Every structure is written in C-alpha cells, then in structure tokens.
Amino acid sequence: MMTFDAAFSLVREEIERARSMHPGFPSAHHGYAVIREELDELWDEVKADRLLAAQKEAVQVAATAIRFMTELKG
C-alpha cells in the first residue's frame, strides 16, 4: 500500500510535469474535459485489472483536478 506522503509526492511531480508540457486550461469546460479523459483512462485500467497502471492514472486524475482548482481564473 502507498502512503499519503508518497501519493502526494507523485501528484506534485505530475502537476509539475504537466505544467511544463501543457499551459493552463483556457476554460472550465476544457479543464472538465481533461479530467474526464484522465478518468476514462483510469476506468480502462481498472476494467483491465491493471492495478499499477490504474494507480498511475489516478495520479493523473488527482493532478488534473488540482490544476483545475488552482489554475482557472474565476
């Protein structure tokens, strides 16, 4: 099992990686679509019973949600 500290560290690293590759969301609709895409990828890994891959996708879901919370202007 992963600790909270390890999980938060992975999410922070993913946020930094994603920021370096993709600018902020231009709108809430776009941010939602990116979260939905990441969530769909997580679901695909869960259905395929690939736990390690699902955990990696969960990190991306969390990182994208935090970016949504912190980067949208509103």
Phi, psi and omega per residue, in radians:
M1 nan 2.543 -3.129
M2 -1.561 2.479 3.080
T3 -1.397 2.827 3.067
F4 -1.047 -0.762 -3.128
D5 -1.044 -0.748 3.129
A6 -1.144 -0.726 3.138
A7 -1.112 -0.807 3.131
F8 -1.092 -0.643 3.108
S9 -1.110 -0.758 3.122
L10 -1.118 -0.711 3.138
V11 -1.144 -0.752 3.117
R12 -1.052 -0.790 3.119
E13 -1.061 -0.702 3.141
E14 -1.182 -0.668 3.090
I15 -1.061 -0.819 -3.137
E16 -1.098 -0.733 3.117
R17 -1.098 -0.831 -3.098
A18 -1.124 -0.706 3.116
R19 -1.070 -0.637 -3.128
S20 -1.248 -0.406 -3.091
M21 -1.740 -0.556 -3.022
H22 -2.293 2.266 3.078
P23 -1.166 3.017 3.107
G24 -1.022 2.897 -3.137
F25 -1.250 2.328 3.133
P26 -1.305 -0.310 3.137
S27 -2.780 2.873 3.071
A28 -1.114 -0.621 3.121
H29 -1.070 -0.750 3.131
H30 -1.148 -0.771 3.110
G31 -1.026 -0.777 3.095
Y32 -1.041 -0.761 -3.116
A33 -1.090 -0.663 3.128
V34 -1.205 -0.738 3.077
I35 -1.041 -0.781 -3.129
R36 -1.077 -0.722 3.116
E37 -1.078 -0.795 3.126
E38 -1.123 -0.693 3.117
L39 -1.131 -0.697 3.078
D40 -1.089 -0.677 3.109
E41 -1.169 -0.667 3.055
L42 -1.067 -0.800 -3.137
W43 -1.058 -0.713 3.101
D44 -1.029 -0.737 -3.133
E45 -1.231 -0.646 3.094
V46 -1.115 -0.807 -3.140
K47 -1.086 -0.585 -3.141
A48 -1.455 -0.015 3.110
D49 1.046 0.707 3.087
R50 -1.879 1.531 -2.999
L51 -1.085 -0.798 -3.113
L52 -1.078 -0.787 3.109
A53 -1.130 -0.648 3.114
A54 -1.137 -0.681 3.105
Q55 -1.116 -0.701 3.105
K56 -1.102 -0.706 3.099
E57 -1.174 -0.631 3.109
A58 -1.089 -0.648 3.066
V59 -1.058 -0.745 -3.136
Q60 -1.182 -0.657 3.077
V61 -1.065 -0.842 -3.123
A62 -1.097 -0.791 -3.126
A63 -1.098 -0.723 3.140
T64 -1.169 -0.691 3.106
A65 -1.117 -0.708 3.113
I66 -1.162 -0.710 3.080
R67 -1.068 -0.719 3.099
F68 -1.017 -0.801 -3.108
M69 -1.150 -0.595 -2.967
T70 -1.817 -0.339 -3.009
E71 -1.854 -0.301 3.121
L72 -1.317 2.406 3.077
K73 -1.551 2.340 -3.133
G74 -3.028 nan nan
